[in-house]
Amino acid sequence: MSDLKGKYAVVTGGARGIGAAVVKRFVAEGAAGVAIWDYDESAAKETAALYPGDRVLAIRCDVSDRENVKRCAEQTMEAFGRIDILVNNAGICRDALFVNMSEDQWDKVLRTNLNGTYYCTAEVVPGMIASGYGKIVNISSSAAHGNVGQANYSASKAAILGLTKTLARELAAKGITVNAVSPCFIETDMMNGIPETLSQTILRMIPMRRMGTTDELAGAVLFLAGDDSRFVTGIELPVNGGMFT
């Protein structure tokens, strides 16, 4: 089991779903502090309030805004003194067939999912280099390999994989690992709201015949964020019940 004792982490999009499950696992594993960077400040505060003391910090963050991200990083550094772990989880969908997709739908998804990953990483990497230690875990998706109606989302998640592999090579000698987790269908509020007929279709696509849980995905993130994976960098870890091999 990975031990995060004494480590300080940032989880973007950490107020709900996958991000909140990651925060929970990090706290359980002894992280000294976890900062939730989330667009929904009230939801972030609700999640932070689940944990006693000041170990979990809620910060309103629009990851698509470079200056906003910079202020979030400064606020986190003031509270924690350093950032050892970054989980780039924040992301949005604006689905449509490509021929019907507006430029606004394209831009919003790329700005949040891809640019947001870049902005957050750019803010924390200098400090990680200075300390000689860092763990970056990017949340990609099985959609990175293509999915009908998600040209924008798929492009953003595929680009995150390319960024992950490049940064892994560039930062390995600095004591920083960079990896990606690619989930498929995970039980979240969004997935629970889909029609039953679509749910059954999805289940038939998954060899395990069930969706993954946020706790299962958080476990994969925990492995890559902890020291058990210190010789692992540049990988895409699929968490998909056997959908892709």
C-alpha positions as CSV (number, residue, x, y, z in Angstrom):
1,M,0.0,0.0,0.0
2,S,1.3,3.4,-0.9
3,D,1.9,5.7,2.0
4,L,1.5,9.5,1.5
5,K,2.5,10.5,5.0
6,G,4.0,13.9,5.0
7,K,3.0,14.6,1.4
8,Y,1.0,17.6,0.1
9,A,-1.3,17.2,-2.9
10,V,-3.5,19.1,-5.3
11,V,-6.5,17.5,-6.8
12,T,-8.2,19.5,-9.5
13,G,-11.9,18.9,-9.9
14,G,-11.8,17.3,-6.4
15,A,-15.2,18.4,-5.2
16,R,-17.2,15.5,-6.6
17,G,-17.0,12.1,-8.2
18,I,-13.6,10.8,-9.1
19,G,-11.8,13.8,-7.7
20,A,-13.6,13.5,-4.3
21,A,-12.7,9.8,-4.2
22,V,-9.1,10.6,-4.8
23,V,-9.1,13.2,-2.0
24,K,-10.7,10.6,0.4
25,R,-8.0,8.0,-0.4
26,F,-5.2,10.6,-0.1
27,V,-6.4,11.6,3.4
28,A,-6.8,8.0,4.4
29,E,-3.2,7.3,3.3
30,G,-1.9,10.0,5.6
31,A,-1.4,13.0,3.2
32,A,-0.3,16.0,5.3
33,G,-2.6,18.2,3.2
34,V,-4.8,18.1,0.1
35,A,-5.9,21.1,-1.8
36,I,-9.1,20.8,-3.8
37,W,-9.0,23.1,-6.8
38,D,-12.6,23.2,-8.2
39,Y,-14.8,25.6,-10.2
40,D,-17.6,24.9,-7.8
41,E,-16.4,26.5,-4.6
42,S,-19.4,25.5,-2.5
43,A,-19.1,21.9,-3.5
44,A,-15.3,22.0,-2.8
45,K,-16.0,23.4,0.7
46,E,-18.6,20.7,1.4
47,T,-16.1,18.0,0.5
48,A,-13.3,19.7,2.5
49,A,-15.7,19.9,5.5
50,L,-15.9,16.1,5.6
51,Y,-12.3,16.0,7.1
52,P,-11.4,17.4,10.5
53,G,-8.8,20.2,11.0
54,D,-7.2,22.0,8.1
55,R,-5.7,19.0,6.1
56,V,-8.1,19.6,3.2
57,L,-8.2,23.0,1.6
58,A,-11.0,24.2,-0.7
59,I,-10.0,26.7,-3.4
60,R,-12.2,28.0,-6.2
61,C,-10.3,27.4,-9.4
62,D,-11.1,27.8,-13.1
63,V,-8.3,25.7,-14.6
64,S,-8.9,27.2,-18.0
65,D,-7.7,30.6,-16.7
66,R,-4.0,30.8,-16.4
67,E,-4.0,33.7,-14.0
68,N,-6.6,32.0,-11.8
69,V,-4.5,28.9,-11.6
70,K,-1.4,30.9,-10.7
71,R,-3.4,32.5,-7.8
72,C,-4.5,29.0,-6.7
73,A,-1.0,27.7,-6.7
74,E,0.2,30.7,-4.6
75,Q,-2.6,30.2,-2.1
76,T,-1.8,26.5,-1.8
77,M,1.9,27.2,-1.3
78,E,1.1,29.7,1.4
79,A,-0.9,27.1,3.2
80,F,1.3,24.0,2.6
81,G,4.7,25.3,1.8
82,R,5.1,22.8,-1.1
83,I,3.2,20.7,-3.6
84,D,4.5,17.1,-3.9
85,I,1.6,15.6,-5.9
86,L,-0.6,16.9,-8.6
87,V,-3.7,15.1,-9.9
88,N,-5.0,16.7,-13.1
89,N,-8.6,15.5,-12.9
90,A,-10.7,18.6,-13.8
91,G,-12.5,18.2,-17.1
92,I,-15.7,18.8,-19.0
93,C,-17.7,17.3,-21.9
94,R,-19.6,19.2,-24.6
95,D,-20.6,16.3,-26.8
96,A,-21.8,16.5,-30.4
97,L,-21.1,14.8,-33.7
98,F,-18.2,16.5,-35.4
99,V,-20.4,17.9,-38.2
100,N,-22.7,19.6,-35.6
101,M,-20.0,20.6,-33.2
102,S,-19.6,24.4,-32.7
103,E,-16.3,26.2,-32.3
104,D,-17.4,27.2,-28.8
105,Q,-17.9,23.5,-27.9
106,W,-14.5,22.6,-29.2
107,D,-12.8,25.6,-27.5
108,K,-14.3,25.1,-24.1
109,V,-13.4,21.4,-23.9
110,L,-9.8,22.0,-25.1
111,R,-9.3,25.0,-22.8
112,T,-10.5,23.2,-19.7
113,N,-9.2,19.7,-20.3
114,L,-5.9,20.3,-22.1
115,N,-4.9,23.9,-21.4
116,G,-6.0,23.3,-17.8
117,T,-3.7,20.4,-17.4
118,Y,-0.9,22.5,-18.9
119,Y,-1.5,25.5,-16.7
120,C,-1.7,23.5,-13.4
121,T,1.4,21.4,-14.3
122,A,3.3,24.5,-15.3
123,E,2.6,26.1,-11.9
124,V,3.8,23.1,-9.8
125,V,6.7,21.7,-11.8
126,P,9.3,24.4,-10.8
127,G,8.8,23.7,-7.1
128,M,9.0,20.0,-7.7
129,I,12.3,20.4,-9.6
130,A,13.6,22.5,-6.7
131,S,12.8,19.8,-4.2
132,G,13.9,16.9,-6.4
133,Y,10.6,15.2,-6.0
134,G,7.2,15.1,-7.6
135,K,4.3,12.9,-8.7
136,I,2.0,14.1,-11.5
137,V,-1.1,11.9,-12.4
138,N,-3.2,13.0,-15.3
139,I,-6.7,11.7,-15.8
140,S,-7.1,10.8,-19.5
141,S,-9.9,8.5,-20.8
142,S,-10.5,5.5,-22.9
143,A,-12.1,8.1,-25.2
144,A,-8.5,9.2,-26.1
145,H,-8.5,6.3,-28.5
146,G,-11.7,7.6,-30.2
147,N,-15.4,7.9,-29.4
148,V,-18.3,8.9,-31.6
149,G,-19.7,12.3,-30.6
150,Q,-16.7,13.3,-28.6
151,A,-14.2,14.6,-31.1
152,N,-13.3,17.5,-28.8
153,Y,-13.1,15.4,-25.6
154,S,-11.2,12.6,-27.4
155,A,-8.7,15.1,-28.8
156,S,-8.1,16.7,-25.4
157,K,-7.6,13.3,-23.7
158,A,-5.3,12.0,-26.4
159,A,-3.3,15.2,-26.2
160,I,-3.0,14.6,-22.4
161,L,-1.4,11.2,-23.1
162,G,1.1,12.8,-25.4
163,L,1.9,15.4,-22.8
164,T,2.2,12.8,-20.1
165,K,4.8,10.7,-22.1
166,T,6.8,13.8,-23.1
167,L,7.0,15.2,-19.6
168,A,7.9,11.8,-18.2
169,R,11.0,11.8,-20.4
170,E,11.9,15.5,-19.6
171,L,11.4,15.3,-15.9
172,A,12.6,11.8,-15.0
173,A,16.1,12.9,-14.1
174,K,14.6,15.6,-11.8
175,G,12.9,13.1,-9.5
176,I,9.5,13.6,-11.0
177,T,7.2,10.9,-12.4
178,V,4.4,11.7,-14.8
179,N,1.7,9.1,-15.5
180,A,-1.9,8.9,-16.8
181,V,-4.9,6.9,-15.7
182,S,-7.5,6.2,-18.5
183,P,-10.9,5.2,-17.1
184,C,-13.9,4.1,-19.2
185,F,-17.3,4.1,-17.6
186,I,-17.2,5.0,-14.0
187,E,-20.2,5.2,-11.6
188,T,-20.6,8.9,-11.1
189,D,-23.7,11.2,-10.8
190,M,-23.4,11.9,-14.6
191,M,-23.4,8.2,-15.5
192,N,-26.2,7.3,-13.0
193,G,-28.5,9.8,-14.8
194,I,-28.3,8.1,-18.2
195,P,-31.4,6.1,-19.5
196,E,-31.6,2.4,-18.6
197,T,-31.5,1.3,-22.2
198,L,-28.2,3.2,-22.7
199,S,-26.8,1.8,-19.4
200,Q,-27.5,-1.8,-20.6
201,T,-25.8,-1.1,-23.9
202,I,-22.7,0.2,-22.1
203,L,-22.6,-2.8,-19.8
204,R,-22.6,-5.1,-22.7
205,M,-19.5,-3.3,-24.0
206,I,-17.5,-4.0,-20.8
207,P,-16.2,-7.6,-20.4
208,M,-16.7,-7.4,-16.6
209,R,-20.3,-6.4,-17.2
210,R,-20.3,-3.6,-14.8
211,M,-19.1,0.0,-14.5
212,G,-16.1,0.9,-12.4
213,T,-16.4,2.7,-9.1
214,T,-14.7,5.9,-8.2
215,D,-12.9,4.1,-5.4
216,E,-11.4,1.7,-7.9
217,L,-10.2,4.6,-10.0
218,A,-8.9,6.4,-6.9
219,G,-6.9,3.3,-6.1
220,A,-5.1,3.4,-9.4
221,V,-4.3,7.1,-8.9
222,L,-3.0,6.3,-5.4
223,F,-0.6,3.8,-6.7
224,L,0.9,6.3,-9.2
225,A,0.9,9.1,-6.6
226,G,2.8,7.0,-4.0
227,D,6.3,5.7,-3.7
228,D,5.4,2.2,-4.7
229,S,5.5,3.5,-8.3
230,R,8.8,5.4,-8.0
231,F,10.2,3.5,-11.0
232,V,7.1,3.9,-13.1
233,T,6.8,6.9,-15.4
234,G,5.2,7.7,-18.7
235,I,2.5,5.1,-18.6
236,E,-1.2,5.0,-19.5
237,L,-2.9,2.9,-16.9
238,P,-6.3,1.7,-18.3
239,V,-9.1,1.2,-15.7
240,N,-11.8,-0.1,-17.9
241,G,-12.9,-3.6,-17.0
242,G,-11.2,-5.1,-20.0
243,M,-12.7,-2.9,-22.7
244,F,-9.3,-2.4,-24.2
245,T,-6.3,-4.7,-24.0
